[in-house]
């Protein structure tokens, strides 16, 4: 069963005034069969954590470790991290003009598995994944995310999750910009992935509304680049009722 371990992770970004530290010692373990939710105010470092794990070149890991099943993730190139079993659903999915959804998905699947999927079964798999996310089969012929609505982009991210079948899924504010119908569809897709039993999910969100449909095993409050508190689903209920004020006061004193 897959395990992603993050230990004392420090990450900075380059600015005009020199390096600025964003993550200040993050410790987190996501095991297969677990769903973790990270919540926190704007600028607390939630997305930085996601992109640092995925290998975005903007973020400089200054100390700490990230391992997947004991293997050093930080020593891997971005594509190697994907082949190892990491998946990132982006907060702002990018358009890829000139590349159709079907070609993109098949190329990605081939790169991860090391061999091309059989065309007959692959077409059925793609059409089923699209249908499960309430997307017409014609989406397969369209360019990746080009002209897609915000909800369609997010649903397409979950189509990728379904087909690429990683070990650990990192979902960066997948709920942002979704209406209630799209939120339910996306949540059902994430739950379908998590219910396989050996998959880990790290869900980054500002709001508790998605947690009504995706029940986390653990909730982590992120403040000032580190985990300020951890708990179960009841912690999300407290945040909904009271906001982040007490955590921000604690962080100010630290």
Secondary structure, 3 states (H helix, E strand, C coil): CCEEEEEEEEEEEEECCEEEEEEEEEEEEEECCCEEEEEECCCCCHHHHHHHHHCCCCCEEEEEEEEECCEEHHHCCHHHHHHHCEEEECCCCCCEEEEEHHHHHHHHHHHHHCCCCCHHHHHHHHHHHHHHCCCCHHHHHCEECCCCCHHHHHHHHHHHHHHHCCCEEEEECCCCCCCHHHHHHHHHHHHHHHCCCCCEEEEEECCCHHHHCCCCCEEEEEECCEEEEEECHHHHHHHHHHCCHHHHHHHHHC
